[in-house]
Amino acid sequence: MNTGHPASWYAATATPFPALPALRADTRADVCIVGAGYTGLGAALALARRGVSVVVLEAAQVGSGGSGRNGGQVHTGQRNDQAWLEKTIGRDDALRLWAMSQDARAHLLALIAEHQIACGFRPGMIHARHRKGGEAEDAAHIDFMRSRYGYDQLALVGEAELADELGTDAYHGGLVDHGGGHLHPLNLALGMARAAMAAGAVIFEHSRAAAWRREGGAILVDTAPHQGKGGRVTCDQLILTGDGYLDDIAGGAARARVMPINNFILATEPLGERADTIIRSNAAVADSRFVINYFRKSPDGRLIFGGGENYRPGFPPDLKAFVRRHMLKVYPGLADVEVTHAWGGTLGITVHRAPFVRELAPGVRIAAGYSGQGVMLAPWFGKLLADAALGDRQGLDLLARLPVPPFPGGRLLRWPLTVAGLSWYALRDRM
Ligand SMILES: Cc1cc2nc3c(=O)[nH]c(=O)nc-3n(C[C@H](O)[C@H](O)[C@H](O)COP(=O)(O)OP(=O)(O)OC[C@H]3O[C@@H](n4cnc5c(N)ncnc54)[C@H](O)[C@@H]3O)c2cc1C
């Protein structure tokens, strides 16, 4: 459950944002959106700009789900690589999905520029190999992306060069993607909310959508009481979001396919001059482990380091110590540095890591299960849900062709089976 913003470095440095009221009466809107993260806000902004009346219901606070807690890493492309997409849904759809991801990137940068969102986007994303070998595969990938997709933003980085760039010899080379980058994720969400509200969207916080049903031609969405009183939105169409925070309102089909897992991040104190020796180019970094370590520098020279996850409700009790262990494997020289913030968040994963984007019932659509890659994609998927609500289903139909099977084991057994599988891969990282 989402109880609001954690004590993260992001919350400590967020641009001021007003507390919004809870829904405590009945209201009407053309479209009701559940969830005020990137997906819901992207949809709200796109609809409101086109004169559609929109109500957003947020169970906790704007951006207090994954959108305000994540690593801020802007990845290129879809979550699944193009080779997997070609094999799975064919070359034509794979090409369309690549083009969609490039649209998503352009959309993100345009959002930031147009609405002057102070989220400090920085270009550059390094993928670092934690095992020896793999250089030939990386070179083949660069060639594949250039020759088949015309993408020329990738370059190999040798082991010594990477050690100098990152200030650690923990890695054996990798590749840099000049099309990726990083940003302040909560400020992006708050900026999107501000833009959506300026365009006319109405957002209610502390308003958990508890159930929806159809009555006559309309959809009725009831919220759980907040301080003793709830409300109802009567609407024509419903957009469901939630990713790792997806709850019963999304229905059994979605919950069988999108599983929540928790992932953790820390921020160090400002590193002073030492910051100049760590990630010299100021790119974002993600490594090749199954449980990925991902890190970058803040504008004030802290290391923001994500590492470690768990697969059960609840976070480890001492999060600072939990993530610090991962950080020290990459940067043993930071043992004397104080960890000032540590927090966790929940993300939704799917079996093949493809997002779950569907029309669940006439006029009821969902996007969730970004599997850890939503900063660039989710605002755009929100816009695609808005397009579908207005009758243009192209983007939704394309995404709906991605196979998203239920997790094996049915409702009762899927947890232990999947957790056993994920834990095995996590263990392999350590071998
Ligand atoms: C620790 C962590 C690190 C990550 N790092 C990265 C990264 O570096 N790069 C990247 O691309 N992606 C990353 N991600 C993933 C990324 O954050 C998500 O893909 C993205 O935020 C999804 O946006 P969303 O709007 O779909 O969901 P969220 O931002 O999770 O928002 C869902 C919202 O729905 C609300 N909600 C749920 N149910 C209801 C209900 N019934 N009624 C009302 N509201 C409801 C929740 O309260 C929540 O605010 C990370 C995620 C986590 C948790």
The ligand as an SDF file (V2000), in Angstrom:
LIG
                    3D

 53 58  0  0  0  0  0  0  0  0999 V2000
   12.6430    1.8170   -6.4780 C   0  0  0  0  0  0  0  0  0  0  0  0
   12.2510    1.9670   -7.9280 C   0  0  0  0  0  0  0  0  0  0  0  0
   13.2260    2.2980   -8.8560 C   0  0  0  0  0  0  0  0  0  0  0  0
   12.8820    2.4500  -10.1920 C   0  0  0  0  0  0  0  0  0  0  0  0
   13.8230    2.9220  -11.0650 N   0  0  0  0  0  0  0  0  0  0  0  0
   13.4750    3.2160  -12.3250 C   0  0  0  0  0  0  0  0  0  0  0  0
   14.4030    3.8480  -13.1870 C   0  0  0  0  0  0  0  0  0  0  0  0
   15.5180    4.1980  -12.7800 O   0  0  0  0  0  0  0  0  0  0  0  0
   14.0270    4.0730  -14.4720 N   0  0  0  0  0  0  0  0  0  0  0  0
   12.7890    3.7420  -14.9290 C   0  0  0  0  0  0  0  0  0  0  0  0
   12.5030    3.9510  -16.1200 O   0  0  0  0  0  0  0  0  0  0  0  0
   11.8420    3.2020  -14.1030 N   0  0  0  0  0  0  0  0  0  0  0  0
   12.1590    2.9450  -12.8220 C   0  0  0  0  0  0  0  0  0  0  0  0
   11.2150    2.4430  -11.9690 N   0  0  0  0  0  0  0  0  0  0  0  0
    9.8660    2.1860  -12.4900 C   0  0  0  0  0  0  0  0  0  0  0  0
    9.0320    3.4720  -12.5940 C   0  0  0  0  0  0  0  0  0  0  0  0
    9.0910    4.1780  -11.3880 O   0  0  0  0  0  0  0  0  0  0  0  0
    7.5780    3.0760  -12.9240 C   0  0  0  0  0  0  0  0  0  0  0  0
    7.5800    2.2980  -14.1120 O   0  0  0  0  0  0  0  0  0  0  0  0
    6.6710    4.2640  -13.1350 C   0  0  0  0  0  0  0  0  0  0  0  0
    6.7780    5.1700  -12.0750 O   0  0  0  0  0  0  0  0  0  0  0  0
    5.2290    3.7920  -13.2980 C   0  0  0  0  0  0  0  0  0  0  0  0
    4.3670    4.9040  -13.2560 O   0  0  0  0  0  0  0  0  0  0  0  0
    2.8190    4.6800  -12.9660 P   0  0  0  0  0  0  0  0  0  0  0  0
    2.1780    5.9840  -13.0250 O   0  0  0  0  0  0  0  0  0  0  0  0
    2.3080    3.6190  -13.8880 O   0  0  0  0  0  0  0  0  0  0  0  0
    2.7790    4.0380  -11.5250 O   0  0  0  0  0  0  0  0  0  0  0  0
    3.1750    4.6730  -10.0920 P   0  0  0  0  0  0  0  0  0  0  0  0
    4.0180    5.8660  -10.2260 O   0  0  0  0  0  0  0  0  0  0  0  0
    3.6680    3.5570   -9.2520 O   0  0  0  0  0  0  0  0  0  0  0  0
    1.8190    5.2400   -9.5610 O   0  0  0  0  0  0  0  0  0  0  0  0
    0.7260    4.4530   -9.2890 C   0  0  0  0  0  0  0  0  0  0  0  0
   -0.1780    5.2930   -8.4030 C   0  0  0  0  0  0  0  0  0  0  0  0
   -1.4580    4.6690   -8.3850 O   0  0  0  0  0  0  0  0  0  0  0  0
   -1.9770    4.8610   -7.0990 C   0  0  0  0  0  0  0  0  0  0  0  0
   -3.0510    3.8720   -6.9150 N   0  0  0  0  0  0  0  0  0  0  0  0
   -2.9640    2.5120   -6.9310 C   0  0  0  0  0  0  0  0  0  0  0  0
   -4.1680    1.9650   -6.7250 N   0  0  0  0  0  0  0  0  0  0  0  0
   -5.0460    3.0010   -6.5720 C   0  0  0  0  0  0  0  0  0  0  0  0
   -6.4460    3.0790   -6.3370 C   0  0  0  0  0  0  0  0  0  0  0  0
   -7.2070    1.9910   -6.2050 N   0  0  0  0  0  0  0  0  0  0  0  0
   -7.0180    4.3090   -6.2480 N   0  0  0  0  0  0  0  0  0  0  0  0
   -6.2680    5.4340   -6.3880 C   0  0  0  0  0  0  0  0  0  0  0  0
   -4.9320    5.4120   -6.6170 N   0  0  0  0  0  0  0  0  0  0  0  0
   -4.3330    4.2050   -6.7000 C   0  0  0  0  0  0  0  0  0  0  0  0
   -0.7910    4.6830   -6.1890 C   0  0  0  0  0  0  0  0  0  0  0  0
   -1.0110    5.2810   -4.9100 O   0  0  0  0  0  0  0  0  0  0  0  0
    0.3160    5.3610   -6.9720 C   0  0  0  0  0  0  0  0  0  0  0  0
    0.5000    6.7210   -6.6160 O   0  0  0  0  0  0  0  0  0  0  0  0
   11.5320    2.2360  -10.6190 C   0  0  0  0  0  0  0  0  0  0  0  0
   10.5630    1.8970   -9.6890 C   0  0  0  0  0  0  0  0  0  0  0  0
   10.9090    1.7750   -8.3580 C   0  0  0  0  0  0  0  0  0  0  0  0
    9.8200    1.4510   -7.3680 C   0  0  0  0  0  0  0  0  0  0  0  0
  1  2  1  0
  2  3  1  0
  2 52  2  0
  3  4  2  0
  4  5  1  0
  4 50  1  0
  5  6  2  0
  6  7  1  0
  6 13  1  0
  7  8  2  0
  7  9  1  0
  9 10  1  0
 10 11  2  0
 10 12  1  0
 12 13  2  0
 13 14  1  0
 14 15  1  0
 14 50  1  0
 15 16  1  0
 16 17  1  0
 16 18  1  0
 18 19  1  0
 18 20  1  0
 20 21  1  0
 20 22  1  0
 22 23  1  0
 23 24  1  0
 24 25  2  0
 24 26  1  0
 24 27  1  0
 27 28  1  0
 28 29  2  0
 28 30  1  0
 28 31  1  0
 31 32  1  0
 32 33  1  0
 33 34  1  0
 33 48  1  0
 34 35  1  0
 35 36  1  0
 35 46  1  0
 36 37  1  0
 36 45  1  0
 37 38  2  0
 38 39  1  0
 39 40  1  0
 39 45  2  0
 40 41  1  0
 40 42  2  0
 42 43  1  0
 43 44  2  0
 44 45  1  0
 46 47  1  0
 46 48  1  0
 48 49  1  0
 50 51  2  0
 51 52  1  0
 52 53  1  0
M  END
$$$$
